[in-house]
Amino acid sequence: MAHTYTRTTYIWFVAATITGIVSGFLHIVRSHVTKDGAEPIILTVLAFGLTAATALLIFRGIMVAAYEQDRASHRDRH
């Protein structure tokens, strides 16, 4: 089978990887930075917001990859 992924697919997954790494870093920082037993709310919101953004990027990357595979499969049949 021919190469079915384009740069678009790779960009979605690279973006998801980068946001995932930053999100993980923020979660680690959030767990270590405490002030009188209270977590800084900004770090918490950023960490979980980036985690949600990462999930959306992964989902979009999977959808783009599936679309490209369907399109390549359609080309192969005709």
C-alpha positions in Angstrom: 0.0 0.0 0.0 1.2 3.5 -0.8 2.1 6.2 1.7 -1.3 7.3 2.9 -0.5 10.0 5.4 0.2 13.6 4.6 2.0 16.4 6.5 -1.3 17.4 8.0 -1.6 14.1 9.9 1.9 14.5 11.2 1.3 18.1 12.3 -1.7 17.1 14.3 0.2 14.4 16.1 3.3 16.5 16.7 1.1 19.3 18.1 -0.6 16.7 20.4 2.8 15.5 21.5 4.1 18.9 22.3 1.0 19.9 24.2 1.0 16.6 26.1 4.6 17.2 27.2 3.9 20.7 28.4 0.7 19.5 30.1 2.7 16.7 31.9 5.3 19.2 32.9 2.6 21.5 34.3 1.0 18.6 36.2 4.4 17.8 37.8 5.0 21.4 38.7 1.5 21.7 40.1 2.0 18.7 42.3 5.3 20.1 43.7 4.4 23.7 44.1 2.2 24.1 47.1 1.7 27.2 49.2 0.2 26.4 52.6 -1.3 23.2 51.3 -3.2 25.0 48.5 -2.4 24.5 44.8 -2.1 27.5 42.7 -5.3 27.7 40.7 -3.7 29.0 37.6 -1.4 26.0 37.3 -4.3 23.7 37.9 -6.5 25.3 35.2 -3.6 25.4 32.7 -2.6 21.8 33.3 -6.1 20.4 32.9 -6.9 22.8 30.0 -3.8 21.6 28.1 -4.7 18.0 28.9 -8.1 18.5 27.3 -6.5 20.3 24.3 -4.2 17.4 23.9 -7.1 14.9 23.8 -8.8 17.0 21.2 -5.6 17.2 19.1 -5.2 13.4 19.3 -8.8 12.9 18.3 -8.5 15.3 15.3 -5.3 13.6 14.3 -7.0 10.2 14.3 -9.9 11.6 12.2 -7.6 13.2 9.7 -5.6 10.0 9.4 -8.7 7.9 8.9 -10.0 10.3 6.2 -6.6 10.1 4.4 -6.6 6.3 4.5 -10.2 6.2 3.2 -9.2 8.6 0.4 -6.2 6.5 -0.5 -8.2 3.3 -0.4 -10.7 4.9 -2.7 -7.9 5.8 -5.2 -6.5 2.2 -5.1 -9.9 0.7 -6.0 -10.4 2.9 -9.0 
